[in-house]
Amino acid sequence: MSIVLRLLGDPRIERDGEIVNPPRGRKAWALLAYLILSERPPSRQAVAEVLFPEAADPLAALRWTLSELRRVTDWPTTAIGGDPLHLELPAGHRIDLLEMTQWPRPELDRETGGDLLGSMSFDALPAFDYWLQVQRRHTANRHQTQLRDDALADLAAGRCAGATQTALRLVECNPLEPRNQETLLRSLVAGGRPDEAKKHLALCEDLFARELNAPLPATLIEAASGPSSHSAVQMVTTTAEARARLEAGRAAVSAGAIERGIGRLRGAVALTDESGELEFRAEALLQLGEALAHGAQDRTTEVTAILHQAIAAAHQVEREDLASRANSELAYVHIATGDAAEAYYWLSKAEEHRSADDHLLSVTTGLRGLAFAETAHYDRSLAMFDMSAMLAGKAGKPRQVAWSHAMSARTHLVRNDLASAHHHVEKALEIANAERWAAFLPFPQTQLGELFWRGGDYCEAQVQLENAYALASEVEDLCWESLASRSLAAVARDQGQAEAAAKWTAKSLDHQLPNAWIQASAIEGKCHMVAPANPALGRSTAQQLAVFADKNGFREFSARAALHLGALGDERAASAAVKLSRDIDNPALQAAAAARTPIE
């Protein structure tokens, strides 16, 4: 007998493919979602407080709901029960939401839209309803991420019709997400339907103007135009010239001239379309993909498509080292765009083909640490960064060592562990200076400035941060500019310089950044700046942070947004903040939640 419980879309139970009567009461579905998405098994008391606060005997109401679930599913008490509550499915039983959090991922149900518990609402349970909205935004975004990956993988394999069908479903899920529209446009062009792509682009232009009061993103225009849009690419005629261009592009990127390097790498890739040299094609696609992934502009959909092509070409010529690197870069792209949960799959694929290479393993380990950090699993992230630094040192890759130290410092700063942060910042700065790594140096410089600010040395903080901002501007890195600007705003505010604080806050949000975590950090910085003087703007900014953080799975920022809203009078958010912070291994956040005070 097969039992399938579907929590994505309108909840239902299927027994051997047939829909059966559901459990009595909506709270059985709520309980399942709560158990599956809690980071650790919750106590019965905690669940009863969240789901049955109005009951005369909350624990008895919980026992009744558990027995109702067992009745309709034939689960024994060993499947769902205990204290803390656990869920362990019998063989042959499945829950779609549980599978969404597991690897390898099963076949995606494309019709649900990732809508957790469908249209159910729980207005009488304000803390749970707030928690549910957080989870709904994230599951819907993950569903779209998986659809985009499927569509772009189909494109790389030449299955254009399948890619177009998947992309159409993507656009139905969220037509205002530029990456969804770009995926459809690329699918139409690749499938030999450029006229349809141009007509759809016109529809997009009208939609974005009407609904968002925004111009058409440049990435959509490029996607509808096809490869010819990169008119700066000058075709070359020999493989030797192409390899020279590849090396020149790689050197330019390494020196920080990323856009110039990308132009040269495009030229190298263009030749491979006609030369038929598959191994060189795999190398060129990978180099271009890496450059685009770390460029200042947001080219998420294009780089994902290119990396899928690189993976396919690498497998075709049995270059598993190239496949591993391309999978690692795909993982990085997912992390940078707020899809850290999806990155675990690509990191697993990368590690399948690493061939005992310490450098490749240091990269995948470091990226796994970054995915853990962005989803607020801090202890695990720090362990991964330590291992990455060790492996990179063993492989003779000092830049990877510096990166791992800087990322460790970022996690310690989030947890307000200043002594540990300072240790890692010093290590990162020492190596970055020795390597003359101008493209990276503004990051640890900003961290050092933040440490001075937190220690109350505003003069030295300003010096370090202004230097970091100047260098970030020189290398044209919008993310490093934003981080430095946010910290400069805090320094100015704490010195009573309201005008300067407003200026730096605006600079931190000047652009839509290619890194979602840094974008969230900038939005939160604005929350701190505007709320005291303008509560209405503070509420709208905190709500913006909540939506952005929830969608991208940034649990720390989701909890911080709830704290901001709670401090501005939203009792529902204040209650939810306690639950949201309880699952996060950040003592500073938990203390702030207990005090109902925003954390900085």
C-alpha positions as CSV (number, residue, x, y, z in Angstrom):
1,M,0.0,0.0,0.0
2,S,1.2,3.5,-0.9
3,I,0.3,6.6,1.0
4,V,1.2,10.1,-0.3
5,L,0.4,13.3,1.6
6,R,0.5,16.4,-0.5
7,L,1.0,19.7,1.4
8,L,2.0,21.7,-1.7
9,G,-1.2,23.0,-3.2
10,D,-4.5,22.1,-1.6
11,P,-3.7,19.4,0.9
12,R,-4.8,15.9,0.3
13,I,-4.1,12.2,0.9
14,E,-3.7,9.6,-1.8
15,R,-3.9,5.9,-1.0
16,D,-2.7,3.8,-4.0
17,G,-3.3,6.8,-6.3
18,E,-6.9,7.4,-5.0
19,I,-7.8,10.5,-2.9
20,V,-9.2,9.5,0.5
21,N,-11.0,11.4,3.2
22,P,-8.7,14.0,4.9
23,P,-8.2,14.3,8.7
24,R,-10.8,16.3,10.6
25,G,-9.7,19.9,11.1
26,R,-7.2,22.0,9.3
27,K,-4.7,21.9,12.2
28,A,-3.6,18.4,11.2
29,W,-2.1,19.8,8.0
30,A,-0.7,22.7,10.0
31,L,1.0,20.3,12.4
32,L,2.6,18.3,9.6
33,A,4.0,21.4,7.9
34,Y,5.3,22.7,11.3
35,L,7.1,19.4,12.1
36,I,8.7,19.1,8.7
37,L,9.9,22.7,8.4
38,S,11.2,23.1,12.0
39,E,14.9,22.9,12.1
40,R,14.9,20.5,15.1
41,P,12.1,18.4,16.6
42,P,9.9,20.8,18.7
43,S,8.6,19.9,22.2
44,R,4.9,19.0,22.6
45,Q,4.5,22.1,24.8
46,A,6.0,24.4,22.1
47,V,3.7,22.9,19.4
48,A,0.6,23.2,21.7
49,E,1.4,26.8,22.4
50,V,1.6,27.7,18.7
51,L,-1.3,25.6,17.3
52,F,-3.7,25.2,20.2
53,P,-3.4,28.4,22.4
54,E,-7.2,28.8,22.6
55,A,-7.9,25.2,23.8
56,A,-8.9,24.5,27.4
57,D,-6.3,21.7,27.4
58,P,-3.7,22.5,24.6
59,L,-1.8,19.2,25.1
60,A,-5.0,17.2,24.9
61,A,-5.9,19.0,21.6
62,L,-2.5,18.1,20.3
63,R,-2.9,14.4,21.2
64,W,-6.3,14.3,19.5
65,T,-4.8,15.8,16.3
66,L,-1.9,13.3,16.3
67,S,-4.4,10.4,16.7
68,E,-6.5,11.8,13.8
69,L,-3.4,11.9,11.6
70,R,-2.6,8.3,12.5
71,R,-6.2,7.2,11.8
72,V,-6.2,8.5,8.2
73,T,-2.7,7.4,7.3
74,D,-2.5,4.1,9.2
75,W,0.8,5.4,10.8
76,P,1.9,3.8,14.1
77,T,2.9,5.9,17.0
78,T,6.5,5.3,16.1
79,A,5.9,7.3,12.8
80,I,4.7,10.5,14.5
81,G,4.9,11.1,18.2
82,G,7.2,11.3,21.2
83,D,8.4,14.4,23.0
84,P,10.0,16.2,21.3
85,L,7.7,15.4,18.4
86,H,9.3,13.5,15.6
87,L,8.2,12.3,12.1
88,E,9.5,9.1,10.6
89,L,7.5,7.7,7.7
90,P,6.9,4.0,7.2
91,A,8.2,2.4,4.0
92,G,6.1,3.3,1.0
93,H,4.7,6.5,2.5
94,R,5.7,9.9,1.2
95,I,5.1,13.6,1.9
96,D,5.8,16.0,-1.0
97,L,7.0,18.9,1.3
98,L,9.4,16.6,3.1
99,E,10.8,15.5,-0.3
100,M,11.3,19.1,-1.3
101,T,13.9,19.4,1.5
102,Q,15.7,16.2,0.6
103,W,18.3,15.1,-2.0
104,P,18.2,13.7,-4.5
105,R,15.1,15.6,-5.5
106,P,12.2,13.6,-6.8
107,E,10.2,14.5,-9.9
108,L,8.7,18.0,-9.4
109,D,4.9,18.4,-9.3
110,R,4.7,21.4,-11.6
111,E,1.1,22.2,-11.0
112,T,1.2,23.2,-7.3
113,G,3.2,26.4,-7.8
114,G,4.9,25.4,-4.5
115,D,1.9,26.8,-2.6
116,L,2.3,25.5,0.9
117,L,-1.1,24.3,2.3
118,G,-2.8,25.9,-0.7
119,S,-5.3,28.6,0.2
120,M,-5.6,27.7,3.9
121,S,-5.4,30.6,6.4
122,F,-5.0,30.6,10.2
123,D,-6.1,34.1,11.3
124,A,-7.0,32.8,14.8
125,L,-3.3,31.7,15.2
126,P,-1.4,34.9,14.6
127,A,2.1,33.6,15.4
128,F,1.6,30.5,13.3
129,D,0.0,32.4,10.5
130,Y,3.1,34.7,10.4
131,W,5.4,31.7,10.4
132,L,3.3,30.1,7.6
133,Q,3.7,33.2,5.4
134,V,7.5,33.0,5.9
135,Q,7.5,29.4,4.8
136,R,5.1,29.9,1.9
137,R,7.3,32.6,0.3
138,H,10.3,30.3,0.6
139,T,8.6,27.1,-0.8
140,A,7.2,29.1,-3.7
141,N,10.6,30.5,-4.6
142,R,12.2,27.1,-4.3
143,H,9.6,25.7,-6.7
144,Q,10.4,28.4,-9.2
145,T,14.2,27.8,-8.8
146,Q,13.8,24.1,-9.5
147,L,11.7,24.9,-12.6
148,R,14.3,27.3,-13.9
149,D,17.0,24.8,-13.5
150,D,15.0,22.2,-15.3
151,A,14.3,24.5,-18.2
152,L,17.9,25.7,-18.6
153,A,19.2,22.1,-18.3
154,D,16.8,21.2,-21.2
155,L,18.1,24.1,-23.2
156,A,21.7,23.0,-22.7
157,A,20.7,19.5,-23.9
158,G,18.9,20.9,-27.0
159,R,15.4,20.1,-25.7
160,C,14.0,23.4,-26.6
161,A,10.3,22.4,-26.7
162,G,10.5,21.0,-23.2
163,A,12.4,24.1,-22.0
164,T,9.7,26.3,-23.4
165,Q,6.9,24.4,-21.7
166,T,8.6,24.5,-18.4
167,A,9.3,28.2,-18.8
168,L,5.7,28.9,-19.6
169,R,4.8,27.2,-16.3
170,L,7.4,29.4,-14.6
171,V,5.8,32.6,-15.9
172,E,2.4,31.4,-14.7
173,C,3.8,31.1,-11.2
174,N,5.2,34.6,-11.1
175,P,5.2,36.8,-14.3
176,L,6.8,39.7,-12.4
177,E,10.0,37.7,-11.7
178,P,12.5,38.8,-14.4
179,R,14.4,35.5,-14.3
180,N,11.2,33.6,-15.2
181,Q,10.5,35.8,-18.2
182,E,14.2,35.7,-19.3
183,T,14.1,31.9,-19.2
184,L,11.0,31.9,-21.5
185,L,12.6,34.3,-23.9
186,R,15.8,32.3,-24.1
187,S,13.8,29.1,-24.7
188,L,11.8,30.7,-27.5
189,V,14.9,32.1,-29.2
190,A,16.8,28.8,-28.9
191,G,13.8,26.9,-30.3
192,G,13.8,29.0,-33.5
193,R,10.9,31.3,-32.5
194,P,12.6,34.7,-32.4
195,D,9.4,36.5,-33.6
196,E,7.4,35.1,-30.7
197,A,10.2,36.1,-28.4
198,K,10.0,39.8,-29.6
199,K,6.2,39.8,-29.2
200,H,6.5,38.4,-25.7
201,L,9.1,41.0,-24.9
202,A,6.6,43.7,-25.8
203,L,4.1,42.1,-23.4
204,C,6.7,42.1,-20.7
205,E,7.5,45.8,-21.2
206,D,3.8,46.6,-20.8
207,L,3.5,44.4,-17.7
208,F,6.6,45.8,-15.9
209,A,5.5,49.4,-16.6
210,R,1.9,48.8,-15.5
211,E,2.5,46.6,-12.4
212,L,6.0,47.8,-11.2
213,N,6.3,51.2,-12.8
214,A,9.7,50.0,-13.9
215,P,11.5,49.8,-17.2
216,L,12.2,46.5,-18.9
217,P,15.4,44.8,-17.4
218,A,18.3,44.8,-19.9
219,T,18.7,41.1,-19.4
220,L,15.3,40.5,-21.0
221,I,16.2,42.6,-24.0
222,E,19.4,40.7,-24.5
223,A,17.6,37.3,-24.1
224,A,15.0,38.2,-26.8
225,S,17.8,39.4,-29.2
226,G,19.7,36.2,-29.0
227,P,23.5,35.7,-29.3
228,S,23.8,38.4,-31.9
229,S,23.1,41.0,-29.2
230,H,26.8,40.7,-28.1
231,S,27.9,42.6,-31.1
232,A,31.3,43.4,-29.4
233,V,32.4,39.8,-30.0
234,Q,34.9,39.8,-32.9
235,M,35.1,36.3,-34.5
236,V,38.5,34.7,-34.7
237,T,39.6,32.2,-37.2
238,T,42.1,29.9,-35.5
239,T,42.0,27.8,-32.4
240,A,45.4,29.4,-31.4
241,E,43.8,32.9,-31.5
242,A,40.8,31.6,-29.6
243,R,43.0,30.2,-26.9
244,A,45.0,33.5,-26.7
245,R,41.7,35.3,-26.3
246,L,40.7,32.8,-23.6
247,E,43.9,33.5,-21.7
248,A,43.6,37.2,-22.2
249,G,40.1,37.1,-20.8
250,R,41.1,35.0,-17.9
251,A,44.0,37.4,-17.1
252,A,41.7,40.5,-17.3
253,V,39.1,38.9,-14.9
254,S,41.9,38.0,-12.5
255,A,43.1,41.6,-12.5
256,G,39.7,42.9,-11.7
257,A,38.8,44.1,-15.3
258,I,35.8,41.8,-15.3
259,E,33.7,43.3,-18.1
260,R,36.7,43.6,-20.5
261,G,37.6,40.0,-19.7
262,I,34.0,38.8,-20.3
263,G,34.1,40.4,-23.8
264,R,37.2,38.4,-24.6
265,L,35.8,35.2,-23.2
266,R,32.7,35.6,-25.3
267,G,34.9,35.7,-28.4
268,A,36.6,32.5,-27.4
269,V,33.2,30.8,-26.8
270,A,31.9,32.1,-30.2
271,L,34.6,30.2,-32.1
272,T,33.8,26.9,-30.4
273,D,30.3,27.0,-31.9
274,E,31.8,26.5,-35.3
275,S,35.1,24.7,-34.6
276,G,33.6,21.5,-33.1
277,E,36.4,21.2,-30.5
278,L,34.3,20.0,-27.6
279,E,37.1,20.0,-25.0
280,F,38.0,23.6,-25.8
281,R,34.3,24.5,-25.8
282,A,33.9,23.1,-22.3
283,E,36.9,25.1,-21.0
284,A,35.7,28.3,-22.7
285,L,32.2,27.9,-21.4
286,L,33.4,27.3,-17.9
287,Q,35.7,30.3,-17.9
288,L,32.9,32.6,-19.3
289,G,30.5,31.2,-16.7
290,E,32.9,31.8,-13.9
291,A,33.5,35.4,-15.0
292,L,29.8,36.1,-15.4
293,A,29.0,34.5,-12.0
294,H,31.4,36.8,-10.2
295,G,30.8,40.0,-12.3
296,A,29.2,43.1,-11.0
297,Q,26.0,42.8,-13.0
298,D,23.2,40.4,-12.3
299,R,23.2,37.9,-15.2
300,T,21.8,35.0,-13.3
301,T,19.8,33.3,-16.0
302,E,22.5,33.7,-18.7
303,V,25.2,32.3,-16.4
304,T,23.1,29.4,-15.4
305,A,22.4,28.5,-19.0
306,I,26.1,28.7,-19.8
307,L,27.1,26.6,-16.9
308,H,24.6,23.9,-17.9
309,Q,26.2,23.9,-21.3
310,A,29.7,23.7,-19.8
311,I,28.6,20.6,-17.7
312,A,27.1,18.9,-20.8
313,A,30.2,19.6,-22.8
314,A,32.6,18.4,-20.0
315,H,30.7,15.1,-19.6
316,Q,30.8,14.6,-23.4
317,V,34.6,14.7,-23.4
318,E,35.0,13.0,-20.0
319,R,36.5,16.0,-18.3
320,E,35.0,15.5,-14.9
321,D,37.3,18.1,-13.4
322,L,35.6,20.7,-15.6
323,A,32.2,19.3,-14.7
324,S,33.0,19.6,-11.0
325,R,34.1,23.2,-11.3
326,A,31.0,24.1,-13.4
327,N,28.7,22.4,-10.8
328,S,30.5,24.4,-8.1
329,E,29.9,27.6,-10.0
330,L,26.2,26.7,-10.3
331,A,26.1,26.2,-6.6
332,Y,27.6,29.6,-6.1
333,V,25.1,31.3,-8.4
334,H,22.3,29.7,-6.4
335,I,23.8,31.0,-3.2
336,A,24.3,34.5,-4.5
337,T,20.8,34.7,-5.8
338,G,19.2,33.5,-2.5
339,D,18.7,29.9,-3.4
340,A,21.1,28.4,-1.0
341,A,19.0,25.3,-0.3
342,E,19.2,24.4,-4.0
343,A,23.0,24.8,-4.0
344,Y,23.4,21.7,-1.9
345,Y,22.4,19.6,-4.9
346,W,25.0,21.1,-7.2
347,L,27.7,20.9,-4.5
348,S,26.9,17.1,-4.2
349,K,27.3,16.9,-8.0
350,A,30.6,18.8,-7.9
351,E,32.0,16.5,-5.2
352,E,31.1,13.4,-7.3
353,H,33.7,14.5,-9.8
354,R,36.4,16.2,-7.8
355,S,39.0,13.4,-8.3
356,A,40.6,13.9,-4.9
357,D,41.7,17.4,-5.9
358,D,42.3,19.4,-2.7
359,H,41.6,22.7,-4.4
360,L,38.3,21.7,-5.9
361,L,37.3,20.2,-2.5
362,S,38.3,23.4,-0.7
363,V,36.0,25.3,-3.1
364,T,33.0,23.0,-2.6
365,T,33.6,22.9,1.1
366,G,33.7,26.7,1.3
367,L,30.6,27.0,-0.7
368,R,28.8,24.5,1.5
369,G,29.9,26.7,4.4
370,L,28.4,29.7,2.7
371,A,25.1,27.9,2.0
372,F,25.0,27.0,5.7
373,A,25.7,30.6,6.7
374,E,23.1,32.1,4.5
375,T,20.4,29.7,5.9
376,A,21.6,30.5,9.5
377,H,23.3,27.1,10.3
378,Y,26.2,28.9,11.8
379,D,28.1,26.2,13.6
380,R,28.1,24.0,10.5
381,S,29.2,26.9,8.4
382,L,32.2,27.7,10.6
383,A,33.3,24.1,10.5
384,M,33.1,24.1,6.7
385,F,35.1,27.4,6.4
386,D,37.9,26.0,8.6
387,M,38.1,22.9,6.5
388,S,38.1,24.9,3.3
389,A,41.0,27.1,4.5
390,M,43.0,24.0,5.6
391,L,42.4,22.3,2.2
392,A,43.2,25.4,0.2
393,G,46.4,25.9,2.2
394,K,47.4,22.3,1.5
395,A,46.7,22.9,-2.3
396,G,48.7,26.1,-2.3
397,K,45.7,28.4,-3.0
398,P,46.1,31.4,-0.8
399,R,43.1,33.3,-2.2
400,Q,40.7,30.6,-1.3
401,V,42.3,30.6,2.2
402,A,41.6,34.4,2.4
403,W,38.0,34.0,1.2
404,S,37.3,31.3,3.8
405,H,38.7,33.5,6.6
406,A,36.6,36.4,5.5
407,M,33.4,34.3,5.3
408,S,34.2,33.0,8.8
409,A,34.5,36.6,10.0
410,R,31.1,37.4,8.4
411,T,29.4,34.7,10.4
412,H,31.1,35.8,13.7
413,L,30.0,39.4,13.1
414,V,26.4,38.2,12.6
415,R,26.6,36.5,15.9
416,N,28.4,39.5,17.5
417,D,31.5,37.4,18.4
418,L,33.9,40.3,17.8
419,A,37.1,38.6,19.1
420,S,36.7,35.6,16.7
421,A,35.7,37.9,13.8
422,H,38.9,40.0,14.4
423,H,41.1,37.0,14.2
424,H,39.7,35.9,10.8
425,V,39.6,39.4,9.4
426,E,43.3,39.9,10.1
427,K,44.1,36.6,8.3
428,A,42.0,37.5,5.3
429,L,43.6,41.0,5.1
430,E,47.1,39.7,5.4
431,I,46.7,37.3,2.5
432,A,44.6,39.6,0.3
433,N,47.3,42.3,0.6
434,A,50.1,39.8,-0.1
435,E,48.3,38.6,-3.2
436,R,47.5,42.2,-4.3
437,W,43.9,41.0,-4.7
438,A,42.2,44.3,-5.3
439,A,38.9,42.8,-6.4
440,F,38.5,41.1,-3.0
441,L,40.2,43.5,-0.6
442,P,37.3,45.8,0.1
443,F,35.4,43.0,1.8
444,P,37.8,42.3,4.7
445,Q,38.6,46.1,4.8
446,T,34.9,46.7,5.4
447,Q,34.8,44.0,8.1
448,L,37.7,45.7,9.9
449,G,35.9,49.0,9.7
450,E,32.8,47.4,11.2
451,L,34.9,46.0,14.1
452,F,36.2,49.5,14.9
453,W,32.7,50.8,14.7
454,R,31.3,48.2,17.1
455,G,34.2,48.9,19.4
456,G,33.4,52.6,19.5
457,D,36.4,53.8,17.5
458,Y,34.5,55.9,15.0
459,C,37.4,57.7,13.6
460,E,39.4,54.6,12.6
461,A,36.2,52.9,11.5
462,Q,35.5,55.8,9.1
463,V,39.0,55.7,7.7
464,Q,38.9,51.9,7.0
465,L,35.4,52.1,5.5
466,E,36.1,55.0,3.3
467,N,39.2,53.2,2.0
468,A,37.1,50.1,1.4
469,Y,34.4,52.1,-0.5
470,A,37.0,53.9,-2.7
471,L,38.6,50.6,-3.7
472,A,35.2,48.9,-4.3
473,S,34.3,51.8,-6.6
474,E,37.7,51.5,-8.4
475,V,37.1,47.8,-9.1
476,E,33.4,48.5,-9.9
477,D,32.1,46.0,-7.3
478,L,28.5,47.1,-6.4
479,C,28.3,44.5,-3.5
480,W,31.4,45.7,-1.7
481,E,30.3,49.3,-2.2
482,S,26.9,48.5,-0.6
483,L,28.5,46.8,2.4
484,A,30.9,49.6,3.0
485,S,28.1,52.2,2.6
486,R,25.8,50.4,5.1
487,S,28.6,50.5,7.7
488,L,29.5,54.1,7.0
489,A,25.8,55.0,7.5
490,A,25.9,53.4,11.0
491,V,29.1,55.3,11.9
492,A,27.6,58.6,10.8
493,R,24.3,57.9,12.7
494,D,26.2,57.0,15.9
495,Q,28.1,60.3,15.6
496,G,24.8,62.3,15.2
497,Q,25.4,63.0,11.5
498,A,21.9,62.4,10.2
499,E,22.5,63.8,6.7
500,A,25.6,61.7,6.1
501,A,23.8,58.6,7.5
502,A,20.9,59.2,5.0
503,K,23.4,59.6,2.1
504,W,25.3,56.4,2.9
505,T,22.0,54.5,3.4
506,A,20.8,55.6,0.0
507,K,24.1,54.6,-1.6
508,S,23.9,51.1,-0.1
509,L,20.6,50.6,-1.9
510,D,21.5,52.4,-5.2
511,H,21.4,49.2,-7.2
512,Q,19.7,45.9,-7.4
513,L,22.7,43.8,-6.3
514,P,23.7,40.5,-7.8
515,N,24.1,39.1,-4.2
516,A,20.8,38.6,-2.4
517,W,22.4,38.4,1.1
518,I,24.1,41.7,0.7
519,Q,20.9,43.2,-0.7
520,A,19.0,42.0,2.5
521,S,21.8,43.5,4.6
522,A,21.3,46.8,2.9
523,I,17.5,46.8,3.4
524,E,18.0,45.9,7.1
525,G,20.5,48.8,7.4
526,K,17.7,51.1,6.2
527,C,15.3,49.7,8.8
528,H,17.7,50.8,11.6
529,M,18.1,54.3,10.0
530,V,14.5,55.2,9.2
531,A,12.4,53.6,12.0
532,P,13.1,56.0,14.9
533,A,12.2,59.2,12.9
534,N,9.6,57.8,10.5
535,P,7.7,54.7,11.9
536,A,5.5,54.4,8.8
537,L,8.6,54.2,6.5
538,G,10.2,51.9,9.1
539,R,7.2,49.5,8.8
540,S,7.2,49.4,5.0
541,T,11.0,48.9,5.0
542,A,10.7,46.1,7.5
543,Q,7.9,44.5,5.5
544,Q,10.1,44.7,2.4
545,L,12.9,43.0,4.3
546,A,10.5,40.3,5.5
547,V,9.2,39.5,2.0
548,F,12.8,39.5,0.6
549,A,14.2,37.4,3.4
550,D,11.4,34.9,3.5
551,K,11.5,34.3,-0.3
552,N,15.3,33.7,-0.2
553,G,15.3,31.5,2.9
554,F,17.4,33.9,4.9
555,R,16.2,32.8,8.3
556,E,18.3,35.3,10.2
557,F,16.9,38.2,8.3
558,S,13.4,36.8,8.5
559,A,13.7,36.9,12.3
560,R,15.3,40.3,12.3
561,A,12.5,41.7,10.1
562,A,9.9,40.3,12.6
563,L,11.8,42.0,15.4
564,H,11.7,45.3,13.5
565,L,8.0,45.0,12.9
566,G,7.4,43.9,16.5
567,A,9.2,47.0,17.8
568,L,6.9,49.1,15.6
569,G,3.8,47.6,17.2
570,D,3.1,44.4,15.3
571,E,2.3,41.9,18.1
572,R,1.9,39.1,15.6
573,A,5.4,39.6,14.3
574,A,6.9,40.0,17.8
575,S,5.4,36.7,18.8
576,A,6.6,35.0,15.6
577,A,10.2,36.4,16.1
578,V,10.6,34.3,19.2
579,K,9.8,31.1,17.3
580,L,11.9,32.1,14.2
581,S,14.9,32.9,16.4
582,R,14.6,29.7,18.5
583,D,15.8,27.5,15.7
584,I,18.8,29.7,14.9
585,D,22.2,29.1,16.6
586,N,22.8,32.8,17.3
587,P,22.8,33.8,21.0
588,A,22.7,37.5,20.1
589,L,19.6,37.1,18.0
590,Q,17.8,34.9,20.7
591,A,18.6,37.5,23.3
592,A,17.2,40.3,21.1
593,A,14.0,38.2,20.5
594,A,13.6,37.7,24.2
595,A,13.9,41.4,24.8
596,R,11.7,42.2,21.7
597,T,14.4,44.5,20.4
598,P,15.9,44.7,16.9
599,I,19.5,43.5,16.6
600,E,22.3,45.3,14.8
